[in-house]
Amino acid sequence: MSLDACNGFLKAMEALNDGCNHVCSYSLEKLPEADSLDTALSRYFSRIKTSNSGPHPSEAWSFKLSLLNNLKDDLTPRLHHWFFEQEYSPEDVSRFSHKNTVAGFLDLFLPLIGKGAAGFQLQTHPPDSFWYGCIWEEYAFASETGFWLLHFDFSD
């Protein structure tokens, strides 16, 4: 399984959820190498910039990690939310099953991050005057394959 396959899947779901008044952004990032998840996240956030704002030091970002109990059980309803509960989400029809779509993504994603991965819901607070999205939800993962960030947002 590859990072490109996961991001291709996420980009397809992102495109299916775009609408005339908002744009979705779904991605999976391999975080910079570090000795801890906190350090990897700090390095990642300190590199983010937009067309209106340069990067901010990691100290300007605030984030909190909350441990997930079971990756598959905890992620399934949240994936369903981002894939199928947006204003322009695809309907559940016989040839496009919500359950199978979420399961298909997990089949790509879970082997990529590796067995025994620890998952965390990530509450992110960007620096003042930095546009990060209207609404976002993020998850961070630590495993023998490294550190990962799963990001969902939409902007209007």
C-alpha positions, -999 to +999 in steps of 0.1 A: +000+000+000+013+035-007+009+070+004+000+079-032-028+054-033-043+068+000-040+104-012-055+094-046-085+080-027-088+111-005-085+134-036-114+115-053-136+118-022-126+155-018-137+161-054-170+144-049-177+167-019-167+200-035-196+224-042-203+258-055-198+274-021-171+254-005-139+234-013-128+204+006-092+194+013-084+158+024-048+146+028-025+121+044+010+134+052+041+116+063+054+138+090+091+148+093+113+124+110+116+131+147+121+114+180+085+119+190+051+127+176+050+161+192+083+170+176+072+158+142+040+178+145+059+209+156+083+206+126+053+200+102+033+230+114+063+253+114+067+247+077+031+255+067+025+286+047-003+300+025-005+326-003-013+352+023+010+341+052+045+328+055+054+300+079+050+306+116+073+291+143+061+260+159+055+279+192+028+299+175+008+267+169-012+251+196-022+214+194-035+187+218-035+150+212-062+126+225-056+089+222-080+069+201-091+036+217-095+016+184-083+030+151-108+013+129-138+018+152-130+054+160-121+064+124-150+047+106-178+072+117-155+102+111-145+090+076-182+085+069-188+121+081-162+137+058-169+114+028-207+114+029-222+140+053-211+172+036-235+195+017-225+180-017-217+144-007-225+115-030-256+095-021-255+059-010-267+041-041-264+005-051-232+011-071-217+035-045-219+021-010-209+043+018-199+014+040-177-002+013-161+031+005-150+038+041-138+002+044-119+005+012-100+035+024-092+018+057-079-012+037-054+011+021-046+033+051-042+009+080-015-013+064+004+018+053+007+032+088+016-002+102+005-027+128+004-014+163+001+022+153-011+046+180-038+070+168-047+104+182-074+129+175-055+162+170-070+195+181-051+222+162-052+259+169-034+279+142-016+312+149-037+344+148-042+357+113-034+323+097-061+308+075-063+270+081-098+263+070-134+270+080-138+237+097-111+210+101-105+177+117-072+159+121-057+127+133-021+119+140-005+084+141+028+070+155+041+036+144+072+017+133+067+033+099+069+068+112+045+096+121+015+105+100-012+132+098-047+126+083-063+160+076-099+170+066-111+205+061-134+227+040-133+263+032-158+286+016 
